[in-house]
Amino acid sequence: MTTYKNGRKETIKMKIYRFSTAYAKQVTAHESKNLSIRPLLKLDKASIQMSCLYLEAGGVVGEHAASTDQLLFVIEGSGEVKGAEGYFLPVQKGEAVYWEQNERHVTQSEHGLTAIVVEAAILNLSHDICAEMIERNEDY
């Protein structure tokens, strides 16, 4: 992009993009409700995609099988997630959820949740994130 400052031509390489809910599209697949998603990045050769997921109050990402390994990074709000274990566990801002390819899962939120979702054919989690893994059980 080219701009002019003090009469001089400048080339700006940095770009600013918007990904707020105003730019997200509503999703109703898998009986989802109050859900919108804004795609952020897609690398076809590496089979990687990243999106911002917005669940409004009472929102649900309906049950479906993960098409690839998937990480959901909760960046705002809280909710509940269910995977192969078959029961819901709470998640909140600052936590991430991992589902393997083909694992059936659900995400829901009573008060609202915003998350970054990363999907890839093979996700190699960093040692640091694995070391901080939260151990939970049915009695949480």
Secondary structure, 3 states (H helix, E strand, C coil): CEEEECCEEEECCCCCCCCCHHHCEEECHHHCEEEEEEEEEEECCCCEEEEEEEEEEEEEEEEEECCCEEEEEEEEEEEEEECCCCCEEEEECCCEEEECCCCEEEEEECCCEEEEEEEECCCCCCHHHHHCCCCCCCCC
